[in-house]
């Protein structure tokens, strides 16, 4: 095992980790505000991928414009879902269970809609950024490097938004204590709508970033939601640094694990690791009690 | 009194169906509906303690594989293998419950999601000699009863299997209803409504949740065992995560927490899907998803609550 291969693995791990973190961040944000586990979150990632396929791949719209449009459309979709389905459920008894079931149902609906309208076949998106960067002995395609850069950019932007802007501060206040935030004059309903939109928008962005590197398929949401859940378990529900750390840990595990172990062995090892973490630190690596 | 007449009428109708219709296809579907009713009941038993178990199909798979392996590899009789498979499933769920039921809601769901995936991977890749790998196990023998020359029932006949399924559905409902009406059942309902409150009066919710999970999974094992011996082929894919979605729809449509909810939901949806919607492919599955979302949004107690809702609306001016 030489150093180049290890470095190559690290780069791949970072790329996977950032995309997982983006999806997990949205999941975590929505959970923090509404105490809802949006099981349909992976489907937002999938729809982001399909929007990229159609706008950029088929109609030749500029890639960055496509990215923005995907975030806006899916963000809006998230806000509609929040208003029409999730918010009414959170005001009723047994809200956790019913909203979970509704989310599972929604995931199912979007997956089937994708099957019906986009077809069962995998779709390939043309390369966005062509060429290869050589650096020392290792290589990385521009495409993957750009994905890392855009991903980091989005995470920084989110962080800045949450820390510096009025809306961001309001979101953090509501996540901390809903009643106290409402007493301060923060409109909780508007904030939950906004964070749902941001959360689903982030998933769509991750989809738009990852789709050109791999492929787009109706079932891609189900695969990525599993990864996002793992990230959230690793990092702790509701923690942004936790989601970043969890994403990177999982990305590295997959990237290096793929070099040394077969897929089934990897699955068993990941599962065991998650059980151990849950038993030792049920609140996640960086999560609070 | 009226209640017993209704039950009696329903049972005699179920008994008479094979005399009314001679079509093998209809009996076949009815058997599948019965197996799904038992499975939906087990899913409902877990929902009754306030948790959604995405690995319920995996537990059905454990029952199916345990029963099949005992019959095909250990050459046990089906009548011994079936209860043992139920027990094995329940014991596995007990272990999983101890590990995971400390985590509520979201974490439990994530964990069961992972467990379902793990089961699929394990059954596909490990112990291929025992479990048959990805192609699974085929030619699973049908059960039969031979007692001297007096009783000779071969369950490869669909009608005979139908009566077996009906009997076990009735058994499942009776057991779960007894549990539901008992003190334990009341505690389950209380936990679903507010586990913090239950904990505050000194009842260990953890203990009762594990118990609820184990009771529910007994019947997941039963449905798995029946499924394996009825269909004759089982593969790891049959019990993967996606196979739990339709049963969730059955329970939600019928009514969560009510013992008869999943029975009604599974029957209504499966009759619709098998006799009317089969040709619509993905649209049928899409419809399931839409039904789950709409029912949970507008009628969270399922269609079993429809008459009550209707009456209370009529009483209002």
Interface residues (C-beta under 8 A of the other chain):
Chain A: X31 X37 X39 X85 X88 X89 X92 X93 X94 X96 X97 X98 X100 X101 X102 X104 X105 X106 X107 X108 X109 X111 X112 X113 X115 X116 X222 X226 X229 X230 X232 X233 X237 X263 X264 X267 X268 X271 X274 X275 X278 X279 X282
Chain B: X47 X50 X51 X52 X54 X99 X100 X102 X103 X104 X105 X106 X107 X109 X110 X111 X113 X114 X115 X117 X118 X121 X122 X124 X125 X126 X192 X193 X241 X242 X245 X248 X249 X252 X256 X282 X283 X285 X286 X288 X289 X290 X291 X292 X293 X296 X297 X300
